[in-house]
Amino acid sequence: MMSIINYCIGMSVLLLLIIACSPAGTEDIVVSVTPEQVVEQLRESYVEQNISDYSDCFADSFMFVLHELDWEWNPHDPDSCWFLSTELAYSEDLLLNAQGISLDLECTPTYIWPDDSTALGMNCPFDLEVYVDSAHTMGYRAAGDAVFRFIEVSDDVWMIDYWKDESDMSGTKEASTWGLVKTTYTVDL
């Protein structure tokens, strides 16, 4: 009986020593959310239609700047932008109700934001398709550039606080803006 207890105590001590001496046990885990990781999370959130992960991409000070062609139809802000609560409301309706989403989003390296040396910018050419049918044959498409500004909300944790829609409206008859696609599924705001 005593040898079983001694064996269990010995194994417990050995296990504790292994955990204490391992690199993960001696160092604090560092959370780093780079602008590149935020953009990838945004892309995955769209494709997976996950509003929770999507909302984690944005700072409280977030502003979406509409494409100039969209200023006329935005009844909630007759100027040129909307803010975080509106962004999340539009996006939740879109992500919950679309029958599928395809998003290609390739970004340039970050750069220091022109008017704010504490912020980073990134230009991201995109191609977005949002489907209204389960066969993914009908829907909305927007392509062009998205300009993102990132702010550091805590040590090594960045979030988007500004997004400018620079959709390319030339060429195809199906062209739309990203802002217009976001509002397509909105019933009431």
Rosetta constraint file for C-alpha pairs under 8 A:
AtomPair CA 1 CA 5 HARMONIC 6.61 0.50
AtomPair CA 2 CA 6 HARMONIC 6.14 0.50
AtomPair CA 3 CA 7 HARMONIC 5.91 0.50
AtomPair CA 4 CA 8 HARMONIC 6.16 0.50
AtomPair CA 5 CA 9 HARMONIC 6.14 0.50
AtomPair CA 6 CA 10 HARMONIC 5.98 0.50
AtomPair CA 7 CA 11 HARMONIC 6.13 0.50
AtomPair CA 8 CA 12 HARMONIC 6.12 0.50
AtomPair CA 9 CA 13 HARMONIC 6.19 0.50
AtomPair CA 10 CA 14 HARMONIC 6.14 0.50
AtomPair CA 11 CA 15 HARMONIC 6.05 0.50
AtomPair CA 12 CA 16 HARMONIC 6.19 0.50
AtomPair CA 13 CA 17 HARMONIC 6.20 0.50
AtomPair CA 14 CA 18 HARMONIC 6.25 0.50
AtomPair CA 15 CA 19 HARMONIC 6.28 0.50
AtomPair CA 16 CA 20 HARMONIC 6.02 0.50
AtomPair CA 17 CA 21 HARMONIC 6.01 0.50
AtomPair CA 18 CA 22 HARMONIC 6.11 0.50
AtomPair CA 19 CA 25 HARMONIC 5.86 0.50
AtomPair CA 20 CA 25 HARMONIC 5.28 0.50
AtomPair CA 20 CA 26 HARMONIC 6.47 0.50
AtomPair CA 21 CA 25 HARMONIC 6.55 0.50
AtomPair CA 21 CA 26 HARMONIC 6.76 0.50
AtomPair CA 22 CA 26 HARMONIC 6.59 0.50
AtomPair CA 23 CA 27 HARMONIC 6.34 0.50
AtomPair CA 24 CA 28 HARMONIC 7.52 0.50
AtomPair CA 24 CA 29 HARMONIC 7.65 0.50
AtomPair CA 31 CA 156 HARMONIC 7.28 0.50
AtomPair CA 31 CA 157 HARMONIC 7.37 0.50
AtomPair CA 32 CA 155 HARMONIC 7.95 0.50
AtomPair CA 32 CA 156 HARMONIC 5.07 0.50
AtomPair CA 32 CA 157 HARMONIC 5.55 0.50
AtomPair CA 33 CA 37 HARMONIC 5.96 0.50
AtomPair CA 33 CA 38 HARMONIC 6.68 0.50
AtomPair CA 33 CA 156 HARMONIC 6.22 0.50
AtomPair CA 33 CA 157 HARMONIC 4.65 0.50
AtomPair CA 33 CA 158 HARMONIC 5.78 0.50
AtomPair CA 34 CA 38 HARMONIC 6.32 0.50
AtomPair CA 34 CA 156 HARMONIC 7.02 0.50
AtomPair CA 34 CA 157 HARMONIC 6.49 0.50
AtomPair CA 34 CA 158 HARMONIC 5.81 0.50
AtomPair CA 35 CA 39 HARMONIC 6.26 0.50
AtomPair CA 35 CA 110 HARMONIC 7.65 0.50
AtomPair CA 35 CA 150 HARMONIC 6.61 0.50
AtomPair CA 35 CA 158 HARMONIC 5.97 0.50
AtomPair CA 35 CA 159 HARMONIC 7.01 0.50
AtomPair CA 35 CA 160 HARMONIC 7.91 0.50
AtomPair CA 36 CA 40 HARMONIC 6.26 0.50
AtomPair CA 37 CA 41 HARMONIC 6.10 0.50
AtomPair CA 38 CA 42 HARMONIC 6.17 0.50
AtomPair CA 38 CA 57 HARMONIC 5.80 0.50
AtomPair CA 38 CA 158 HARMONIC 7.48 0.50
AtomPair CA 38 CA 159 HARMONIC 6.76 0.50
AtomPair CA 38 CA 160 HARMONIC 7.72 0.50
AtomPair CA 39 CA 43 HARMONIC 6.20 0.50
AtomPair CA 39 CA 57 HARMONIC 7.81 0.50
AtomPair CA 40 CA 44 HARMONIC 6.10 0.50
AtomPair CA 41 CA 45 HARMONIC 5.90 0.50
AtomPair CA 41 CA 53 HARMONIC 7.01 0.50
AtomPair CA 41 CA 54 HARMONIC 6.99 0.50
AtomPair CA 41 CA 57 HARMONIC 7.17 0.50
AtomPair CA 42 CA 46 HARMONIC 6.36 0.50
AtomPair CA 42 CA 53 HARMONIC 7.56 0.50
AtomPair CA 42 CA 54 HARMONIC 5.53 0.50
AtomPair CA 42 CA 57 HARMONIC 6.49 0.50
AtomPair CA 43 CA 47 HARMONIC 6.38 0.50
AtomPair CA 43 CA 103 HARMONIC 6.50 0.50
AtomPair CA 43 CA 104 HARMONIC 7.63 0.50
AtomPair CA 43 CA 105 HARMONIC 6.79 0.50
AtomPair CA 44 CA 48 HARMONIC 5.82 0.50
AtomPair CA 44 CA 49 HARMONIC 7.92 0.50
AtomPair CA 45 CA 49 HARMONIC 5.39 0.50
AtomPair CA 45 CA 50 HARMONIC 4.81 0.50
AtomPair CA 45 CA 51 HARMONIC 6.68 0.50
AtomPair CA 45 CA 53 HARMONIC 5.88 0.50
AtomPair CA 45 CA 54 HARMONIC 5.19 0.50
AtomPair CA 46 CA 50 HARMONIC 6.59 0.50
AtomPair CA 46 CA 54 HARMONIC 7.35 0.50
AtomPair CA 46 CA 95 HARMONIC 6.80 0.50
AtomPair CA 46 CA 101 HARMONIC 6.60 0.50
AtomPair CA 46 CA 102 HARMONIC 7.76 0.50
AtomPair CA 46 CA 103 HARMONIC 7.18 0.50
AtomPair CA 47 CA 100 HARMONIC 7.40 0.50
AtomPair CA 47 CA 101 HARMONIC 5.22 0.50
AtomPair CA 47 CA 102 HARMONIC 5.83 0.50
AtomPair CA 47 CA 103 HARMONIC 6.51 0.50
AtomPair CA 48 CA 101 HARMONIC 7.87 0.50
AtomPair CA 49 CA 95 HARMONIC 4.68 0.50
AtomPair CA 49 CA 96 HARMONIC 6.69 0.50
AtomPair CA 49 CA 100 HARMONIC 7.99 0.50
AtomPair CA 49 CA 101 HARMONIC 7.56 0.50
AtomPair CA 50 CA 54 HARMONIC 6.26 0.50
AtomPair CA 50 CA 95 HARMONIC 6.74 0.50
AtomPair CA 51 CA 55 HARMONIC 6.00 0.50
AtomPair CA 51 CA 88 HARMONIC 7.90 0.50
AtomPair CA 51 CA 91 HARMONIC 7.23 0.50
AtomPair CA 51 CA 92 HARMONIC 5.76 0.50
AtomPair CA 51 CA 95 HARMONIC 6.64 0.50
AtomPair CA 52 CA 56 HARMONIC 6.65 0.50
AtomPair CA 53 CA 57 HARMONIC 7.16 0.50
AtomPair CA 54 CA 58 HARMONIC 7.95 0.50
AtomPair CA 55 CA 88 HARMONIC 6.69 0.50
AtomPair CA 57 CA 159 HARMONIC 5.50 0.50
AtomPair CA 57 CA 160 HARMONIC 6.09 0.50
AtomPair CA 58 CA 62 HARMONIC 6.17 0.50
AtomPair CA 58 CA 84 HARMONIC 7.67 0.50
AtomPair CA 58 CA 159 HARMONIC 5.12 0.50
AtomPair CA 58 CA 160 HARMONIC 4.73 0.50
AtomPair CA 58 CA 161 HARMONIC 5.99 0.50
AtomPair CA 59 CA 151 HARMONIC 7.74 0.50
AtomPair CA 59 CA 153 HARMONIC 7.44 0.50
AtomPair CA 59 CA 159 HARMONIC 5.39 0.50
AtomPair CA 59 CA 160 HARMONIC 5.83 0.50
AtomPair CA 59 CA 161 HARMONIC 5.21 0.50
AtomPair CA 60 CA 84 HARMONIC 6.60 0.50
AtomPair CA 60 CA 161 HARMONIC 7.38 0.50
AtomPair CA 61 CA 83 HARMONIC 7.62 0.50
AtomPair CA 61 CA 84 HARMONIC 7.12 0.50
AtomPair CA 61 CA 161 HARMONIC 5.68 0.50
AtomPair CA 62 CA 83 HARMONIC 5.75 0.50
AtomPair CA 62 CA 84 HARMONIC 5.24 0.50
AtomPair CA 62 CA 160 HARMONIC 6.70 0.50
AtomPair CA 62 CA 161 HARMONIC 3.91 0.50
AtomPair CA 62 CA 162 HARMONIC 5.47 0.50
AtomPair CA 62 CA 163 HARMONIC 7.94 0.50
AtomPair CA 63 CA 81 HARMONIC 6.56 0.50
AtomPair CA 63 CA 82 HARMONIC 5.77 0.50
AtomPair CA 63 CA 83 HARMONIC 4.51 0.50
AtomPair CA 63 CA 84 HARMONIC 6.33 0.50
AtomPair CA 63 CA 161 HARMONIC 6.10 0.50
AtomPair CA 63 CA 162 HARMONIC 4.90 0.50
AtomPair CA 63 CA 163 HARMONIC 6.42 0.50
AtomPair CA 64 CA 81 HARMONIC 5.35 0.50
AtomPair CA 64 CA 82 HARMONIC 5.35 0.50
AtomPair CA 64 CA 83 HARMONIC 6.16 0.50
AtomPair CA 64 CA 84 HARMONIC 7.92 0.50
AtomPair CA 64 CA 87 HARMONIC 7.29 0.50
AtomPair CA 64 CA 162 HARMONIC 5.92 0.50
AtomPair CA 64 CA 163 HARMONIC 4.83 0.50
AtomPair CA 64 CA 164 HARMONIC 5.95 0.50
AtomPair CA 64 CA 165 HARMONIC 7.62 0.50
AtomPair CA 65 CA 80 HARMONIC 5.80 0.50
AtomPair CA 65 CA 81 HARMONIC 4.34 0.50
AtomPair CA 65 CA 82 HARMONIC 6.81 0.50
AtomPair CA 65 CA 162 HARMONIC 7.50 0.50
AtomPair CA 65 CA 163 HARMONIC 6.01 0.50
AtomPair CA 65 CA 164 HARMONIC 4.56 0.50
AtomPair CA 65 CA 165 HARMONIC 6.14 0.50
AtomPair CA 66 CA 70 HARMONIC 6.11 0.50
AtomPair CA 66 CA 71 HARMONIC 6.77 0.50
AtomPair CA 66 CA 80 HARMONIC 5.38 0.50
AtomPair CA 66 CA 81 HARMONIC 5.44 0.50
AtomPair CA 66 CA 82 HARMONIC 7.93 0.50
AtomPair CA 66 CA 164 HARMONIC 6.39 0.50
AtomPair CA 66 CA 165 HARMONIC 5.52 0.50
AtomPair CA 66 CA 179 HARMONIC 6.04 0.50
AtomPair CA 67 CA 71 HARMONIC 7.17 0.50
AtomPair CA 67 CA 80 HARMONIC 7.70 0.50
AtomPair CA 67 CA 164 HARMONIC 7.36 0.50
AtomPair CA 67 CA 165 HARMONIC 5.16 0.50
AtomPair CA 67 CA 166 HARMONIC 5.90 0.50
AtomPair CA 67 CA 167 HARMONIC 6.88 0.50
AtomPair CA 67 CA 177 HARMONIC 6.84 0.50
AtomPair CA 67 CA 179 HARMONIC 7.16 0.50
AtomPair CA 68 CA 80 HARMONIC 7.20 0.50
AtomPair CA 70 CA 74 HARMONIC 6.54 0.50
AtomPair CA 70 CA 80 HARMONIC 7.92 0.50
AtomPair CA 70 CA 177 HARMONIC 7.74 0.50
AtomPair CA 70 CA 179 HARMONIC 7.35 0.50
AtomPair CA 70 CA 180 HARMONIC 7.01 0.50
AtomPair CA 71 CA 78 HARMONIC 6.36 0.50
AtomPair CA 71 CA 79 HARMONIC 6.21 0.50
AtomPair CA 71 CA 80 HARMONIC 5.58 0.50
AtomPair CA 72 CA 78 HARMONIC 6.97 0.50
AtomPair CA 74 CA 78 HARMONIC 6.02 0.50
AtomPair CA 77 CA 81 HARMONIC 6.65 0.50
AtomPair CA 77 CA 82 HARMONIC 6.60 0.50
AtomPair CA 82 CA 86 HARMONIC 6.19 0.50
AtomPair CA 82 CA 87 HARMONIC 6.82 0.50
AtomPair CA 83 CA 87 HARMONIC 6.08 0.50
AtomPair CA 84 CA 88 HARMONIC 6.11 0.50
AtomPair CA 85 CA 89 HARMONIC 6.17 0.50
AtomPair CA 86 CA 90 HARMONIC 6.09 0.50
AtomPair CA 86 CA 189 HARMONIC 7.79 0.50
AtomPair CA 87 CA 91 HARMONIC 6.00 0.50
AtomPair CA 88 CA 92 HARMONIC 5.81 0.50
AtomPair CA 89 CA 93 HARMONIC 6.40 0.50
AtomPair CA 89 CA 186 HARMONIC 8.00 0.50
AtomPair CA 89 CA 189 HARMONIC 7.31 0.50
AtomPair CA 90 CA 94 HARMONIC 6.29 0.50
AtomPair CA 90 CA 182 HARMONIC 5.72 0.50
AtomPair CA 90 CA 183 HARMONIC 5.58 0.50
AtomPair CA 90 CA 185 HARMONIC 7.44 0.50
AtomPair CA 90 CA 186 HARMONIC 5.94 0.50
AtomPair CA 91 CA 95 HARMONIC 5.90 0.50
AtomPair CA 91 CA 182 HARMONIC 5.99 0.50
AtomPair CA 91 CA 183 HARMONIC 7.83 0.50
AtomPair CA 92 CA 96 HARMONIC 5.91 0.50
AtomPair CA 93 CA 97 HARMONIC 5.97 0.50
AtomPair CA 93 CA 185 HARMONIC 5.62 0.50
AtomPair CA 93 CA 186 HARMONIC 5.66 0.50
AtomPair CA 93 CA 187 HARMONIC 7.94 0.50
AtomPair CA 94 CA 98 HARMONIC 5.72 0.50
AtomPair CA 94 CA 182 HARMONIC 6.21 0.50
AtomPair CA 94 CA 183 HARMONIC 7.43 0.50
AtomPair CA 94 CA 184 HARMONIC 7.21 0.50
AtomPair CA 94 CA 185 HARMONIC 5.22 0.50
AtomPair CA 94 CA 186 HARMONIC 7.13 0.50
AtomPair CA 97 CA 185 HARMONIC 6.84 0.50
AtomPair CA 98 CA 130 HARMONIC 6.48 0.50
AtomPair CA 98 CA 131 HARMONIC 5.97 0.50
AtomPair CA 98 CA 132 HARMONIC 5.81 0.50
AtomPair CA 98 CA 185 HARMONIC 7.70 0.50
AtomPair CA 99 CA 130 HARMONIC 7.51 0.50
AtomPair CA 99 CA 131 HARMONIC 5.31 0.50
AtomPair CA 99 CA 132 HARMONIC 5.32 0.50
AtomPair CA 99 CA 133 HARMONIC 5.64 0.50
AtomPair CA 99 CA 134 HARMONIC 5.48 0.50
AtomPair CA 99 CA 136 HARMONIC 7.39 0.50
AtomPair CA 100 CA 130 HARMONIC 6.07 0.50
AtomPair CA 100 CA 131 HARMONIC 5.20 0.50
AtomPair CA 100 CA 132 HARMONIC 7.47 0.50
AtomPair CA 100 CA 133 HARMONIC 7.97 0.50
AtomPair CA 100 CA 134 HARMONIC 7.29 0.50
AtomPair CA 100 CA 136 HARMONIC 6.89 0.50
AtomPair CA 101 CA 128 HARMONIC 7.44 0.50
AtomPair CA 101 CA 129 HARMONIC 5.73 0.50
AtomPair CA 101 CA 130 HARMONIC 4.61 0.50
AtomPair CA 101 CA 131 HARMONIC 6.16 0.50
AtomPair CA 102 CA 127 HARMONIC 7.96 0.50
AtomPair CA 102 CA 128 HARMONIC 5.82 0.50
AtomPair CA 102 CA 129 HARMONIC 5.08 0.50
AtomPair CA 102 CA 130 HARMONIC 6.53 0.50
AtomPair CA 103 CA 126 HARMONIC 7.03 0.50
AtomPair CA 103 CA 127 HARMONIC 5.72 0.50
AtomPair CA 103 CA 128 HARMONIC 4.54 0.50
AtomPair CA 103 CA 129 HARMONIC 6.41 0.50
AtomPair CA 104 CA 126 HARMONIC 5.44 0.50
AtomPair CA 104 CA 127 HARMONIC 5.12 0.50
AtomPair CA 104 CA 128 HARMONIC 6.52 0.50
AtomPair CA 105 CA 124 HARMONIC 6.18 0.50
AtomPair CA 105 CA 125 HARMONIC 5.97 0.50
AtomPair CA 105 CA 126 HARMONIC 4.52 0.50
AtomPair CA 105 CA 127 HARMONIC 6.71 0.50
AtomPair CA 106 CA 124 HARMONIC 5.44 0.50
AtomPair CA 106 CA 125 HARMONIC 5.65 0.50
AtomPair CA 106 CA 126 HARMONIC 6.56 0.50
AtomPair CA 107 CA 122 HARMONIC 6.64 0.50
AtomPair CA 107 CA 123 HARMONIC 5.72 0.50
AtomPair CA 107 CA 124 HARMONIC 4.05 0.50
AtomPair CA 107 CA 125 HARMONIC 6.35 0.50
AtomPair CA 108 CA 122 HARMONIC 6.05 0.50
AtomPair CA 108 CA 123 HARMONIC 5.63 0.50
AtomPair CA 108 CA 124 HARMONIC 6.28 0.50
AtomPair CA 109 CA 122 HARMONIC 6.37 0.50
AtomPair CA 109 CA 123 HARMONIC 7.96 0.50
AtomPair CA 110 CA 120 HARMONIC 6.06 0.50
AtomPair CA 110 CA 121 HARMONIC 5.40 0.50
AtomPair CA 110 CA 122 HARMONIC 4.83 0.50
AtomPair CA 110 CA 123 HARMONIC 7.93 0.50
AtomPair CA 111 CA 120 HARMONIC 5.47 0.50
AtomPair CA 111 CA 121 HARMONIC 5.18 0.50
AtomPair CA 111 CA 122 HARMONIC 6.49 0.50
AtomPair CA 112 CA 116 HARMONIC 7.48 0.50
AtomPair CA 112 CA 117 HARMONIC 5.77 0.50
AtomPair CA 112 CA 118 HARMONIC 7.49 0.50
AtomPair CA 112 CA 119 HARMONIC 6.20 0.50
AtomPair CA 112 CA 120 HARMONIC 4.71 0.50
AtomPair CA 112 CA 121 HARMONIC 6.05 0.50
AtomPair CA 113 CA 117 HARMONIC 5.89 0.50
AtomPair CA 113 CA 118 HARMONIC 7.59 0.50
AtomPair CA 113 CA 119 HARMONIC 5.40 0.50
AtomPair CA 113 CA 120 HARMONIC 5.00 0.50
AtomPair CA 113 CA 121 HARMONIC 5.18 0.50
AtomPair CA 113 CA 149 HARMONIC 7.11 0.50
AtomPair CA 118 CA 151 HARMONIC 7.11 0.50
AtomPair CA 118 CA 152 HARMONIC 7.82 0.50
AtomPair CA 119 CA 149 HARMONIC 6.62 0.50
AtomPair CA 119 CA 150 HARMONIC 5.60 0.50
AtomPair CA 119 CA 151 HARMONIC 4.96 0.50
AtomPair CA 119 CA 152 HARMONIC 7.20 0.50
AtomPair CA 120 CA 149 HARMONIC 5.63 0.50
AtomPair CA 120 CA 150 HARMONIC 5.10 0.50
AtomPair CA 120 CA 151 HARMONIC 6.68 0.50
AtomPair CA 121 CA 147 HARMONIC 7.22 0.50
AtomPair CA 121 CA 148 HARMONIC 5.60 0.50
AtomPair CA 121 CA 149 HARMONIC 4.41 0.50
AtomPair CA 121 CA 150 HARMONIC 6.17 0.50
AtomPair CA 122 CA 147 HARMONIC 5.94 0.50
AtomPair CA 122 CA 148 HARMONIC 5.26 0.50
AtomPair CA 122 CA 149 HARMONIC 6.52 0.50
AtomPair CA 123 CA 145 HARMONIC 6.62 0.50
AtomPair CA 123 CA 146 HARMONIC 5.89 0.50
AtomPair CA 123 CA 147 HARMONIC 4.62 0.50
AtomPair CA 123 CA 148 HARMONIC 6.35 0.50
AtomPair CA 124 CA 145 HARMONIC 5.42 0.50
AtomPair CA 124 CA 146 HARMONIC 5.07 0.50
AtomPair CA 124 CA 147 HARMONIC 6.24 0.50
AtomPair CA 124 CA 148 HARMONIC 7.72 0.50
AtomPair CA 125 CA 143 HARMONIC 7.48 0.50
AtomPair CA 125 CA 144 HARMONIC 5.54 0.50
AtomPair CA 125 CA 145 HARMONIC 4.23 0.50
AtomPair CA 125 CA 146 HARMONIC 6.25 0.50
AtomPair CA 126 CA 142 HARMONIC 7.92 0.50
AtomPair CA 126 CA 143 HARMONIC 5.34 0.50
AtomPair CA 126 CA 144 HARMONIC 5.54 0.50
AtomPair CA 126 CA 145 HARMONIC 5.79 0.50
AtomPair CA 126 CA 146 HARMONIC 6.97 0.50
AtomPair CA 127 CA 141 HARMONIC 7.44 0.50
AtomPair CA 127 CA 142 HARMONIC 6.02 0.50
AtomPair CA 127 CA 143 HARMONIC 4.29 0.50
AtomPair CA 127 CA 144 HARMONIC 6.79 0.50
AtomPair CA 128 CA 141 HARMONIC 5.54 0.50
AtomPair CA 128 CA 142 HARMONIC 5.18 0.50
AtomPair CA 128 CA 143 HARMONIC 6.03 0.50
AtomPair CA 128 CA 178 HARMONIC 7.73 0.50
AtomPair CA 129 CA 139 HARMONIC 6.97 0.50
AtomPair CA 129 CA 140 HARMONIC 5.69 0.50
AtomPair CA 129 CA 141 HARMONIC 4.50 0.50
AtomPair CA 129 CA 142 HARMONIC 6.67 0.50
AtomPair CA 130 CA 139 HARMONIC 5.44 0.50
AtomPair CA 130 CA 140 HARMONIC 5.19 0.50
AtomPair CA 130 CA 141 HARMONIC 6.44 0.50
AtomPair CA 130 CA 181 HARMONIC 7.70 0.50
AtomPair CA 131 CA 136 HARMONIC 5.31 0.50
AtomPair CA 131 CA 137 HARMONIC 6.99 0.50
AtomPair CA 131 CA 138 HARMONIC 5.63 0.50
AtomPair CA 131 CA 139 HARMONIC 4.16 0.50
AtomPair CA 131 CA 140 HARMONIC 6.49 0.50
AtomPair CA 132 CA 136 HARMONIC 7.12 0.50
AtomPair CA 132 CA 138 HARMONIC 5.81 0.50
AtomPair CA 132 CA 139 HARMONIC 4.97 0.50
AtomPair CA 132 CA 140 HARMONIC 7.98 0.50
AtomPair CA 133 CA 137 HARMONIC 6.69 0.50
AtomPair CA 133 CA 138 HARMONIC 6.03 0.50
AtomPair CA 133 CA 139 HARMONIC 7.33 0.50
AtomPair CA 140 CA 174 HARMONIC 7.20 0.50
AtomPair CA 140 CA 175 HARMONIC 7.93 0.50
AtomPair CA 140 CA 176 HARMONIC 7.16 0.50
AtomPair CA 140 CA 181 HARMONIC 6.56 0.50
AtomPair CA 141 CA 174 HARMONIC 6.45 0.50
AtomPair CA 141 CA 175 HARMONIC 5.90 0.50
AtomPair CA 141 CA 176 HARMONIC 5.91 0.50
AtomPair CA 141 CA 177 HARMONIC 7.84 0.50
AtomPair CA 141 CA 181 HARMONIC 7.49 0.50
AtomPair CA 142 CA 167 HARMONIC 6.49 0.50
AtomPair CA 142 CA 168 HARMONIC 7.62 0.50
AtomPair CA 142 CA 175 HARMONIC 5.62 0.50
AtomPair CA 142 CA 176 HARMONIC 4.80 0.50
AtomPair CA 142 CA 177 HARMONIC 5.18 0.50
AtomPair CA 142 CA 178 HARMONIC 5.55 0.50
AtomPair CA 142 CA 181 HARMONIC 7.36 0.50
AtomPair CA 143 CA 167 HARMONIC 5.45 0.50
AtomPair CA 143 CA 168 HARMONIC 5.85 0.50
AtomPair CA 143 CA 175 HARMONIC 7.33 0.50
AtomPair CA 143 CA 176 HARMONIC 7.62 0.50
AtomPair CA 143 CA 177 HARMONIC 7.32 0.50
AtomPair CA 143 CA 178 HARMONIC 7.59 0.50
AtomPair CA 144 CA 166 HARMONIC 5.95 0.50
AtomPair CA 144 CA 167 HARMONIC 4.11 0.50
AtomPair CA 144 CA 168 HARMONIC 4.54 0.50
AtomPair CA 145 CA 165 HARMONIC 6.72 0.50
AtomPair CA 145 CA 166 HARMONIC 4.92 0.50
AtomPair CA 145 CA 167 HARMONIC 5.66 0.50
AtomPair CA 145 CA 168 HARMONIC 7.41 0.50
AtomPair CA 146 CA 163 HARMONIC 6.65 0.50
AtomPair CA 146 CA 164 HARMONIC 5.77 0.50
AtomPair CA 146 CA 165 HARMONIC 5.17 0.50
AtomPair CA 146 CA 166 HARMONIC 5.69 0.50
AtomPair CA 146 CA 167 HARMONIC 7.36 0.50
AtomPair CA 147 CA 162 HARMONIC 7.88 0.50
AtomPair CA 147 CA 163 HARMONIC 5.53 0.50
AtomPair CA 147 CA 164 HARMONIC 5.03 0.50
AtomPair CA 147 CA 165 HARMONIC 6.79 0.50
AtomPair CA 147 CA 166 HARMONIC 7.36 0.50
AtomPair CA 148 CA 160 HARMONIC 6.52 0.50
AtomPair CA 148 CA 161 HARMONIC 7.69 0.50
AtomPair CA 148 CA 162 HARMONIC 5.65 0.50
AtomPair CA 148 CA 163 HARMONIC 4.65 0.50
AtomPair CA 148 CA 164 HARMONIC 6.63 0.50
AtomPair CA 149 CA 160 HARMONIC 5.75 0.50
AtomPair CA 149 CA 161 HARMONIC 5.94 0.50
AtomPair CA 149 CA 162 HARMONIC 5.01 0.50
AtomPair CA 149 CA 163 HARMONIC 6.57 0.50
AtomPair CA 150 CA 158 HARMONIC 5.96 0.50
AtomPair CA 150 CA 159 HARMONIC 5.26 0.50
AtomPair CA 150 CA 160 HARMONIC 4.47 0.50
AtomPair CA 150 CA 161 HARMONIC 5.78 0.50
AtomPair CA 150 CA 162 HARMONIC 7.18 0.50
AtomPair CA 151 CA 158 HARMONIC 5.42 0.50
AtomPair CA 151 CA 159 HARMONIC 5.64 0.50
AtomPair CA 151 CA 160 HARMONIC 6.49 0.50
AtomPair CA 151 CA 161 HARMONIC 6.49 0.50
AtomPair CA 152 CA 156 HARMONIC 6.66 0.50
AtomPair CA 152 CA 157 HARMONIC 5.56 0.50
AtomPair CA 152 CA 158 HARMONIC 4.32 0.50
AtomPair CA 152 CA 159 HARMONIC 6.54 0.50
AtomPair CA 153 CA 157 HARMONIC 5.83 0.50
AtomPair CA 153 CA 158 HARMONIC 5.81 0.50
AtomPair CA 153 CA 159 HARMONIC 6.79 0.50
AtomPair CA 154 CA 158 HARMONIC 7.39 0.50
AtomPair CA 165 CA 177 HARMONIC 7.26 0.50
AtomPair CA 165 CA 178 HARMONIC 6.46 0.50
AtomPair CA 165 CA 179 HARMONIC 6.90 0.50
AtomPair CA 166 CA 177 HARMONIC 7.82 0.50
AtomPair CA 167 CA 176 HARMONIC 7.35 0.50
AtomPair CA 167 CA 177 HARMONIC 5.18 0.50
AtomPair CA 167 CA 178 HARMONIC 6.59 0.50
AtomPair CA 168 CA 175 HARMONIC 7.49 0.50
AtomPair CA 168 CA 177 HARMONIC 7.54 0.50
AtomPair CA 169 CA 175 HARMONIC 5.66 0.50
AtomPair CA 169 CA 176 HARMONIC 6.51 0.50
AtomPair CA 169 CA 177 HARMONIC 7.31 0.50
AtomPair CA 170 CA 175 HARMONIC 7.42 0.50
AtomPair CA 171 CA 175 HARMONIC 7.53 0.50
AtomPair CA 176 CA 180 HARMONIC 6.65 0.50
AtomPair CA 176 CA 181 HARMONIC 7.03 0.50
AtomPair CA 177 CA 181 HARMONIC 6.35 0.50
AtomPair CA 178 CA 182 HARMONIC 6.22 0.50
AtomPair CA 179 CA 183 HARMONIC 6.59 0.50
AtomPair CA 180 CA 184 HARMONIC 6.30 0.50
AtomPair CA 182 CA 186 HARMONIC 7.96 0.50
